[in-house]
C-alpha cells in the first residue's frame, strides 16, 4: 500500500511489506486514514481531516499499539507545523514516554527546533542537509529537497526559527501552490503581503491580494472526500 503524502510514508508503520504474511487490517487502515488526514488538512478541509485522524488513532489504539499511536501524533504534529501551526507535539511526547523510538525522537526534536546535538543519521535523509549546514546555507539546502511536503515543512521550520528570508517564503508559497495545498498557501501569501506592505511594494501587495482572494473563495466551498 502506498500512502499519498511524504510524511506518512516516512513516519507511518509499514502497511505492506515484501513477502511474508499480509499486514493486519489495523495497519492498512491506519496508514490509509493518516494519509487522508494529511491530504485534507493541507487542503484546509479541517473537519474532514480531523475525522480521518481520529479514525487512524482508533485503529492503532484498538490494537493496543502505543508506539504506532505515538507515531500518528508525530505525523499530525509534522503536518501542522508544515502549515505554520505552532504545534508543540505534546500528544506524541506523552505517549512516547520514557522509552521513545530513537528515530521518532530525533524527528520530534527536529520538529520542535531542538537541532543542537541531533543525531542526523536518525533523521529522514531529506532533512539532514538543512540541519547540518550553516544558517546562511539553508536556503540553498531547501532548494535541493525534491519532495514537496518535506520542502514545505523545512521552510516552515525556518520561519519558526526566524531564519526565513523573502526567497524562502516564495519557495514555500509556490510549493504549496503547485500541490494545491490551500491552507499553507493562504498563510504564506498573507505573510508575503505583510512583507510587501512594510516595504511599500504596492504592486506586489496587490498581486498577492488577488491570489489570497482566490484561495479564500476556494476554501469557502464545501468539502468533499475523494
C-alpha positions as CSV (number, residue, x, y, z in Angstrom):
1,X,0.0,0.0,0.0
2,X,1.3,3.5,-0.8
3,X,0.5,6.4,1.3
4,X,-0.4,9.6,-0.6
5,X,2.0,12.1,1.1
6,X,5.6,12.1,2.2
7,X,5.3,12.4,5.9
8,X,3.0,9.4,6.2
9,X,5.4,7.3,4.1
10,X,8.4,8.4,6.2
11,X,6.9,8.0,9.6
12,X,4.0,5.6,9.5
13,X,4.2,2.0,10.2
14,X,4.9,-0.1,7.1
15,X,1.4,-1.1,5.9
16,X,2.7,-3.5,3.3
17,X,6.0,-5.4,3.1
18,X,7.5,-7.6,0.5
19,X,7.0,-11.2,1.3
20,X,5.6,-12.7,4.5
21,X,2.0,-12.7,5.6
22,X,-0.2,-9.8,4.7
23,X,-0.3,-6.9,7.2
24,X,-3.1,-6.8,9.7
25,X,-6.1,-4.7,8.9
26,X,-5.3,-2.1,11.6
27,X,-2.0,-1.3,9.9
28,X,-3.6,-1.0,6.5
29,X,-6.5,1.1,7.8
30,X,-4.3,3.4,9.9
31,X,-1.8,4.1,7.0
32,X,-4.7,4.9,4.7
33,X,-6.5,7.1,7.2
34,X,-3.5,9.2,8.2
35,X,-2.7,9.8,4.5
36,X,-6.3,11.0,4.1
37,X,-5.9,13.2,7.1
38,X,-2.8,14.9,5.6
39,X,-4.4,15.4,2.2
40,X,-7.5,17.1,3.6
41,X,-5.6,19.1,6.3
42,X,-3.3,20.6,3.7
43,X,-6.3,21.5,1.6
44,X,-7.8,23.3,4.5
45,X,-10.7,20.8,5.0
46,X,-10.2,20.6,8.7
47,X,-13.3,18.9,9.9
48,X,-12.9,16.1,7.4
49,X,-9.1,15.9,8.1
50,X,-9.6,15.5,11.9
51,X,-12.3,12.9,11.4
52,X,-9.8,10.7,9.5
53,X,-7.1,11.3,12.0
54,X,-9.3,10.2,14.9
55,X,-10.2,7.1,13.0
56,X,-6.5,6.4,12.4
57,X,-5.8,6.7,16.1
58,X,-8.7,4.4,16.9
59,X,-7.2,1.8,14.5
60,X,-3.8,1.7,16.3
61,X,-5.4,2.3,19.7
62,X,-7.7,-0.6,19.1
63,X,-4.7,-2.8,18.6
64,X,-3.2,-1.5,21.9
65,X,-0.2,-0.2,20.0
66,X,1.3,2.7,22.0
67,X,4.4,3.2,19.7
68,X,2.3,3.3,16.5
69,X,-0.2,5.7,18.1
70,X,2.5,8.0,19.2
71,X,3.9,8.0,15.6
72,X,0.5,9.0,14.3
73,X,0.6,12.0,16.6
74,X,4.1,12.8,15.3
75,X,2.7,12.8,11.7
76,X,-0.1,15.1,13.0
77,X,2.4,17.5,14.5
78,X,4.6,17.5,11.4
79,X,1.7,18.2,9.1
80,X,0.5,21.1,11.3
81,X,4.0,22.6,11.6
82,X,4.3,22.4,7.8
83,X,1.3,24.7,7.7
84,X,3.0,27.1,10.2
85,X,0.8,26.0,13.0
86,X,2.9,26.0,16.2
87,X,2.0,22.6,17.5
88,X,4.1,21.5,20.5
89,X,3.7,17.8,19.7
90,X,2.6,17.2,23.3
91,X,0.4,14.2,22.5
92,X,3.4,12.4,20.9
93,X,5.6,13.3,23.9
94,X,3.0,12.0,26.4
95,X,2.6,8.7,24.5
96,X,6.3,8.2,23.8
97,X,7.0,8.2,27.5
98,X,10.5,7.4,28.8
99,X,11.5,5.0,26.1
100,X,10.7,6.6,22.7
101,X,11.7,5.1,19.4
102,X,15.1,6.7,18.7
103,X,14.2,7.7,15.1
104,X,10.8,9.1,16.2
105,X,12.5,11.0,19.0
106,X,15.1,12.5,16.6
107,X,12.2,13.6,14.3
108,X,10.4,15.1,17.3
109,X,13.4,17.1,18.2
110,X,13.7,18.2,14.6
111,X,10.1,19.4,14.5
112,X,10.4,21.2,17.8
113,X,13.6,23.1,16.7
114,X,16.0,21.4,19.1
115,X,18.7,20.8,16.5
116,X,21.8,21.1,18.6
117,X,23.4,17.7,19.1
118,X,20.8,16.0,16.9
119,X,21.9,12.6,15.5
120,X,21.5,13.2,11.8
121,X,21.7,9.5,11.0
122,X,18.3,9.1,12.7
123,X,16.6,11.8,10.6
124,X,14.9,11.1,7.3
125,X,17.5,11.8,4.7
126,X,15.8,14.8,3.0
127,X,16.1,16.8,6.3
128,X,19.7,16.2,7.2
129,X,21.3,18.8,4.9
130,X,19.1,21.5,6.4
131,X,20.3,20.8,9.9
132,X,24.0,20.3,9.3
133,X,24.7,23.3,7.0
134,X,25.3,26.8,8.5
135,X,22.3,29.1,8.7
136,X,23.4,31.1,5.6
137,X,23.4,28.0,3.5
138,X,20.0,26.7,4.5
139,X,18.1,28.5,1.6
140,X,20.3,26.5,-0.8
141,X,19.7,23.3,1.1
142,X,15.9,23.9,0.9
143,X,16.1,24.2,-2.9
144,X,17.7,20.7,-3.1
145,X,14.8,19.0,-1.5
146,X,12.8,17.2,-4.1
147,X,9.8,16.1,-2.1
148,X,7.3,19.0,-1.9
149,X,6.0,18.2,1.6
150,X,9.4,17.9,3.1
151,X,10.4,21.2,1.4
152,X,7.3,22.9,2.8
153,X,8.0,21.5,6.3
154,X,11.6,22.6,6.2
155,X,10.6,26.1,5.0
156,X,8.1,26.4,7.8
157,X,10.6,25.3,10.4
158,X,13.0,28.0,9.1
159,X,10.2,30.6,9.5
160,X,9.7,29.4,13.1
161,X,13.4,29.7,13.7
162,X,13.3,33.2,12.3
163,X,15.8,32.3,9.6
164,X,13.5,32.7,6.6
165,X,14.1,35.4,4.0
166,X,11.9,36.5,1.1
167,X,13.2,33.8,-1.1
168,X,12.3,31.1,1.4
169,X,8.8,32.5,1.7
170,X,8.5,32.5,-2.0
171,X,9.7,28.9,-2.2
172,X,7.1,27.8,0.3
173,X,4.4,29.7,-1.4
174,X,5.0,28.1,-4.8
175,X,5.5,24.7,-3.3
176,X,2.0,24.9,-1.7
177,X,0.5,26.4,-4.8
178,X,1.9,23.7,-7.1
179,X,0.3,21.0,-4.9
180,X,-3.0,22.8,-4.3
181,X,-2.3,22.9,-0.6
182,X,-4.7,25.8,0.2
183,X,-4.1,26.0,4.0
184,X,-0.4,26.7,4.0
185,X,-0.7,28.6,0.7
186,X,-3.0,31.1,2.3
187,X,-0.8,31.5,5.3
188,X,2.3,32.2,3.1
189,X,0.5,34.5,0.8
190,X,-0.6,36.6,3.7
191,X,3.0,36.6,5.2
192,X,4.3,37.8,1.9
193,X,1.6,40.5,1.6
194,X,2.5,41.8,5.0
195,X,6.1,41.9,4.0
196,X,5.3,43.8,0.8
197,X,3.2,46.3,2.6
198,X,6.0,47.0,5.1
199,X,8.4,47.6,2.2
200,X,5.9,49.8,0.3
201,X,5.7,47.4,-2.6
202,X,2.1,48.3,-3.6
203,X,2.1,46.4,-6.9
204,X,3.4,43.2,-5.3
205,X,0.9,43.6,-2.5
206,X,-2.0,44.0,-4.9
207,X,-0.9,40.8,-6.9
208,X,-0.8,38.8,-3.6
209,X,-4.2,40.2,-2.6
210,X,-5.7,38.8,-5.8
211,X,-4.2,35.4,-5.1
212,X,-5.4,35.5,-1.5
213,X,-8.9,36.2,-2.6
214,X,-8.9,33.2,-5.0
215,X,-7.7,30.9,-2.2
216,X,-10.2,32.2,0.3
217,X,-13.0,31.7,-2.2
218,X,-11.9,28.2,-2.8
219,X,-11.8,27.4,0.9
220,X,-15.3,28.7,1.3
221,X,-16.6,25.9,-1.0
222,X,-18.0,22.7,0.6
223,X,-15.5,19.9,1.3
224,X,-15.8,16.5,-0.4
225,X,-13.9,13.4,0.1
226,X,-12.1,12.0,-2.9
